Amino acid sequence: MKAVRFHQYGGPEVLKIEEVNIPEPGPGQIIIAVKAAGVNKIDGTLRAGYLHDFMPVSFPAGVGLDASGIVTAIGERVTGVAIGDAVFGKGENTVAEYAILHEWAHKPDSISFGEAAGYPIPVETAFRIIDEVGIRKGETLLVSGASGGVGSAVIQFARAAGINTIGTASESRHDYLLSIGAIPTTYGPGLSARVAALAPDGVQAALDIAGSGIIPELIQITGDPNKVLTIVDVSAHEFGIKTSFEPRNLTPAMEAAMGLFNEGRFSLPVARVFSMDQVGLAQELSTKAEGQGRLIIKID
């Protein structure tokens, strides 16, 4: 099968499409014929080696953590799924024609394979960091980098929980943020003053999703480093803020998202679709945190 892999840390140029063996499922795993794979900010971060101290890569390494597709093989101790089922979930080396999934859910007919591929990692990440930052109903959460996949999921989960959100994005994304339940504001100088005007009762927590060196200002806005969490800035320890790099069980997050989806209160739109030979470009765009919705790799 064809798969995107890299043999050393570096820029997008280290990514290559290679012929490799189709994987075999281990206990508790399934294999899918991949229809689409999600592109996440962490993909490029891992490829560049920025998370080597936290999540070292063994070479040669594949690319991708979430995908949608059709089940082709089932490992031991797997129940509730059959060969031929359409599923989406979290796994390994998903930018490939076949991939292992460790956690999955059946894909609703009302969600395309492309959209479904964009759900697992952002949904799990958003669900986790809302819990870890310690925000509660009636409080206000500031989301830096709000219009991408994780930010969009955070805002929709927060709205359902009765949490107010302020999201930073370029002005072209403000209507989108309003449509999913956030009060939008722009990046750049003067953020503290803009946020103070939008939240006269203060901001009780802040999430750094963009990784744009904004941590000191987020601490200033919240008044406490313990109220700030980042999922992208590896220098966070210098500021004493919370970090969240390790995923949790996917199931609770997906159940919450699908429950809201069925009520018409959750969506992660596909912003752009790429081919396998455009993975490097997709990863670079993902790091800019400026997209509206998800970036997807279509596997032909």
N, C-alpha and C positions, 0 to 999 in steps of 0.2 A: 504494500500500500504506500501511498504518498503521505509524508508528514513533514511539517516544518520543524527543524531542529537547529541548535547552535552548539559549537564545540569549544567556545571560549567566551568570556565576558566581552562586551563591546557594544558598539552602536548597531543600528538596524542592518548594517551590511554583514553581520555575522550570521544572520538567519538564512537558512538554505532549505529548499525542498528536496527531500531525500527519499529513497526507497528503503523501507524497513519492513520487518515482519509484522503481521497483524497480531495484536496482543491477545493473550488468553486470560479469561477472567479468573481471579482468585476467589477464595471464600468471601461471600458477601458483596461480590462485584458483578457488574454486567458489562457486556460489550455492546456498543451501538455503532451502526453505520451513521456517521455524522452528517447531518444536514446543514448545520450552522454552528459556529462557535462564537462565544462572546470575547470581546477585547476589553481587558481591564488595565487600569493604571499600573497595577502590580506586575503585569507581564513585562513591560519595558523596564521597570525597576529591577526585577530579578535578572533580566537579560544583561543589564548594564553592570550588575554586581553590587548595586547599592545596598542590598540587604544581605550581603554575604555573611555578616556576623550573626544575623538572626535566622536566615533561611538559606544556607549554602546550597549551591547547585552542583549536582554530579553530572559530568559530561560524558557522552553527548547528551544534551537535554532537549526535551520537547517543549512545546509552547501551548499555553491555554489551560484554563481551569474549569470552564463551564461550556456546556453544549446541549444541543437537542438532536434527536435522531431516532432511528428505528432499532429496537433490540435484536441483536443477532446471536448472542450467546449469553448464558446465565451460569454464574458460579454456584458453588455449594452454599447451602444455608440461605439462599435467596428465595423469597416467597412473594406472592402478590403481583408478579409481572411475568409476561410470557413473550417468547420470540415473536416478533412482528409488532409489538406494542410501540406506540409513539410516546417517548419520554423526554424529559429535560432534567438536567441536574449538574452536579459538581463531580469532577474527576481529575484526570491528569492527561497532559499531552493531547488536548482536545482539538488542536488545529491539525487535523489529520483525517484520513478517510474513515478510519475506525478508531475508537477510543474507549478506555475504561471509565466507567462512572462508579463512584463510591456511594453516592447518595443521589436519589432521583425521585421524580414524581411523574405521574401520567400527565401528558400534555392535553389540556382541554382543546377540543376542536375549534374553539373560537380564538385561539392564539396560534399564529403562524409559527413555523419552525424558527424563522429568523427572530421574531420577537421573543419566543420562549428561550432561545439560546442566551439572550441578554439578561435573564432574570436571576439565576442562582447566586452568583457572587455579589452583585449589588444588593440583592434582597437580604442575604445573610449578613453582609457587612453593615448595612443600615440598621437592621434589627438589633445587632450586637452592640453597635456604638451608642445608640440611643440609651440602651440599658446601662452601658459602662460609664457614660458621662454623668449619669445620675440626674437627669432632667425629669420633671414631674408635670402632671396635668395642671394647666393654668399658668405655667411658667413660660419664659421666652428663650428660645434656642437660636443662636446665630450659626448659620451654615456657610462656611467659606468655600466656594466652588459648588454652587447649589444646582446647576442645571444639567450636570451629567447623570450617569446612571445611579451612583450611590447617593448623590445629593437629592435626586428626584425621589428615590425610595425613602430617604430620611424624611423628607417633607410630607409625603403621603402617610407614612406610619405615624409621624408626629401629629398630623391633623386628626387622624382617627383616634389618637390618645388624648386629644384636647390640649396639645402643646402648641403654643404660638411659635412661628418660625419667621426669621428674617434671613434671606438668602442673597449672597453676592453673586453677580454675574454681569456680563456685558449688557448694555442697554437693549440690544437686539433680543435678549433672552428674557426680558422682564415680563412680557405678556405671558410667556410660558409659565414662569414661576407663579404669577398671579393665578393662572388657570389650575394649578395643582395645590394651591393653598398657602403660598408663602408671600410675605411682603418683600419685594425686591429692592436691592440697592446695588450700587456699582462698586467695583474694586477701587484700589488706589488711595492716594492721600486724602485725609479727612474722613476716613471710615468711622472713627470713633464718634465724631460729631454727627454724622449721618445716622448712625445707629442710635445714638442718644435721642435724636429727634423722633425716631420711629418707635422707640421703646422707652418712654419717660419713666417707667417703673424699673428699668434696668434689664440686663440680660443675665439669666441665671446659668447658662452654659454655652459653650461654643465648640464647634467641630471644624477641624482643619482637614478638608478633603482635597483642596487644590495644591497644597505644598508649596506656596509661593513666598515663603519667608515671613508669614504674617503672624507667627506665634506671639511675639512681644505685644503686638497690638490687641490680639485676642485676650491676652492676660490683662491688659489695661482695661478692656471693655468689661470683662467679667469681674475683675478685681481679685481673682484668685486663680493661681495656676492649676489647682485641683479641679477647676471647673472647665478646663480646656483639654481636648483630646485630639490627637492627630492619627491619621492612618497612613501618612506618607512621609513625614519629616523625621529622618533618622537622627537628627540633632536634637530631638525633643528633650533628651535627658539633661541637656545644658540649661533648660528652662524649668525643669521640674514638673512638666505636664504629663498627662496620661498618654500612653500609646496603645494602639490595638492593631497588631499585625497577624495574630493567630486566629483562624476561623473556629467557629463552634459548629455544633450539629446543625445541618441545614433544615431539617424537618420543621421545627417550630416557626422559623422565619417564612418558609414557603407556605405553610398552612395559613399563617396570618395574611400573607400577600394574596393568596388565592381566595381567601374569604372576602377580603376587600375588593378584589377583582370581580368576584361574582356579584357584588353589590354596586359595581360601577364606580368604585372609589380608589382604584389602583391601576396604573398603567406605566410601562416603561417603553416609550416609543423608540423605534429604530431610526437613528439619525442618518446612518450611512452604511452601505454594504460594500465589502471588499472581497477580492479573490485571494486565493492562497499566496500568490506571488506579491501581494500588496500588504502582507502582515507587518512589515517594518514601518510602512507609512501609517497604518492604522495604529500601531503602538505609539508612534511619535505624536499623532493627533490626540490620542487618549491622554498623554501626559499633560496636555495643555488645559485640560479640565474646562474647555469652553464649549463643548458640544451640548446640544439639546437632545437628550436621550442617548441611546446606546450605539456603539460601533460593532458591527457584526462581520465575521468572515463566513462567506457562503462556500460550502464544500460541494463541488460538482461530482 
